[in-house]
């Protein structure tokens, strides 16, 4: 779970950003909280985990960039996304460890796009090698490859078996294409047969031509047997009795 905070002294604007970010609770596994002043924000951050902060530069009696520097002292790995008039504050923000900028001049549509883009980029920066993104109904979802047990192809649907934090359990595509994409990111996957692409972290050997995945036994096809034999020598599999 990633904790995303919003701090802006304009209560309706804060509420709007919180609402926009909260749409991605299930997509990226985030918890979103909003604050209208630096005092409440800092009180929370001193005692709780936080990962990403959307920070207004011009708070009523506080300087958002100074607050951001204090937040970085508490959690140096946190990412700050400044909300401001980009042109006026660019030089100052450049010295305050910014991750991204959001202008208050954006239209609602552009703001929603920027929110999605910055949040996605922030999550990938925090956990760069683990996330894989797919599209369903014109919405992008990112899932942890380590938590996926396997991808299964049935007709045109790719079914996802695993802990995917509220993302859809299937999407449309070709397993051959998915295999190429994921093997460039995570080498712990292996093709078992025409319809099954398995995460070896969750699989166990069961003889020479089949594996166990949870309570299922899956046969290795003749076409995949050669690669399977090579990979099983160098990968860590659970070994089950015959």
N, C-alpha and C positions, 0 to 999 in steps of 0.2 A: 504494500500500500504506500503510495506516494502522497505526501501532504503538500497541498498547494494553497497558498495564502494570497489574499488580495487586500491591499491597503490604499484607500482613497477617501478623502474627506467628504466627497459627494456621495451621500448614502444611496440614492437611486442608481448612480453609476456603479458603485460597488456591488449592489444587488444584481445589476444586469450582468456584470462580469462573472459573479459567482454562479449565476444561472447558466451562462454560456459554458463555463468550465465544468459545471456539474453534469452536463450532457455526456461528458467523457469518463464519468465515474466507472462505468462498466467496461469501457473500451481500454483505458489505460490503468485502471485500478487506482484512482486518485480519490482523496478526501479533500474537499474544498471548504475554506473558512474565509469570512470577510471581516475587515476591521476598518473603522473610520478615523483612527488616530494611531500615532506611533506608540503611545503609552500602552494601550491594550495589546497591540501587536508584539511589542518587546516583552511584555509580561508573559504572553503565551510562548514565545520562542525561547525564553530562558528556561522553560520547564518542559518543553515538548519537542518532539521531532518535527522538522519541516524540511522540504526539499526545494520548492520553487516559490518565489514571491513576486507577485505583480505589484509594483510599488509606484505610487503617484509621486512625482518629483516635488510638486507644490502642495504640500499639506498646509493647513491653516497656520499653525504656529511652529511647524517642524520642517526640516529639510529632509526629503526622502532619500537623498544620496548619503547624507550622514547616517540616517537610520540603516541604510543598506550596508554601509561599512561596518556598523556595529553587528548587524546580522551575520556578516561574513566572518567576524571574529568568533561568534558563537558557533557557526557551522560553516567552515571554509568551503565545503563542497556544495553549499546551497547555490542556486542560480537566481539571479535578479533580473527581472524583466521590467524596464522602466516605462511608465505611462506619462507622456508629456508632450509638449510642443517640441518635436525632435530637433528642429533647427536651432532654437534658442538655447538648448541645454546640451547639445552634442559634445562640446569640448569638455564640460564638467563631467558628463556621464562617462566619457571615455576614460576618466581617471577614477571612476567608481565601480570598476569591475562589472560592466554590464554584460548580460547574456544576449539580450534583444531589446528592441524599442517598440512601443506602441504609441501612435499619435492619437490624440483626442480629436483630431480632424477627420478620422475615418468615419465613413458611413456605417450603419449597423451591419450591412452585408459584408463590407470589407473588414470590419472589426471581428465578426464571427470567423472569417477566414484566417485573420491574423492570430486570433486566440487558438484556433486548432493548430496552425502551423507552429507557433511558438511552444505550445504545450507538447506537441509531438517531438519537436527538436529537443526540448528540455529532458523529456523522459529518455530519449535515446542517448543524450549526453550522460545522464546518470547511470544508465545501464546499456552501454553501446552495443554489446555483442549478443545480447540475449533476445532482443525483440525482432519479430518478423511481421511485416504488414501485408494485409490482404484487403480486398475491397468486396463489399456486399451491399447491394442496393444503393450504390453510389456513395457509400460511407466507408472510410478507411478504418480498419481495426488493427491494433498491434497486440500480439500475443507473445508470451515467453516460450521459446522453442524448447527450453529445458523441461517445461512442465507438460509439454505435449507428448503423449505416448505414441501416437501414430496418426498418419493421414490415410484415409481409405477412400478409394474412388468407386462410386456407384453411379453408373450412367454418366451424366454430366456434373454430378455433385461430388465435391470433395468434402468428406466428413472429417471433423477434427475430434479426436479422442484425447481428453486431458483436461487440466485445470486452465481455462482460458479467460477467467475473470469477467464473465458476462458477455463476451463476444459471441457472435453467432456460431453455432455448432457445425455449420456447413457453408460452403460458398460454391460458385460455379467456376470450373476450370479444368485443366488437364494435369494429371499427376506427373507426367513427364516434365512439364514446365516447372511445377512446384519442386520437384526433385532437384533440378538444376539450380534454382534460386537458393534453396536451403543448403545444399552442399557447399555453396560458396560462403555460407555464414557459419554452419555448424556441421562438423565432420562426424558427429556421433549418430547420424542417421544412415539407414541402409534400405535399399529396395529389396523386398522379400518376394514379391510376385507382381503381376500386372496391376493389381488393385491396392497394394499395401506398401506404405513407406514408413518404416519403423524407427523410433528413437531407441537406440541400443541401451540407453541408461535404464530403461524400464523393461527390457526384454531379457529372457533367459534361454540358454541353449537347451534343446530337448532332442538329443540324438544328432544325426548328421544332416538332416534335411528339414528340420522344423524348429520353431521357437515357441516359447510360452510368453504371452503378454497378458498379465493379469490372470484371469481364469480361462483365457482362450488359447488354443493351440493353432498355430498358423504354419502351413507348409511352405517351404521354400521351393519356388518353381525351378524347373530345369534351366531356364534362361538366366536366372539369378544365382544359380548354384556356385558358379566359379567365383564371382565376387564375394559371395557369402563365405566360402571356404577360406578366402584370403583374409577377409576382415575379421573373422572369428579368431584368427591366430594372434592378432594384435590388439583387439578390443577386449574390454572387461565385460564379460557376460556373466550372468548368474547361470549356474549349471544345475539342471534338474536330473533326477534319476530316470532311466528309461522306463 
